[in-house]
Amino acid sequence: MAILGELDRAGLLNADEPTVHSATLREALQRWDIGQTRSESVQRFYRAAPGGVPTQVAFSQDRRWGELDLDRSRVLFVTRTTLSPRTAASLFSRAIWPRTDAS
């Protein structure tokens, strides 16, 4: 939802279309996009942290991160640009598998 929220803020989505779980994508973003939600339960949901213990009951751990990482400065968002499939694939692969000093 955070990515869809960024695309919506850039004007690249028709958020008035219906979705499976909400009347419109806009409604879903208002609730689930961490960049705009005011819901404490949604913020708590996104702070779920690794439990570190085996369990047989789904969602049974209750560990949470202290705060959400809302820093988007190191995230690549390509907006309002027409890219060739090759360029888009190159940008995507670098965003997913960034080079490090070791590579």
Order of alpha helices (4+ residues) and beta strands (2+ residues): alpha-alpha-alpha-alpha
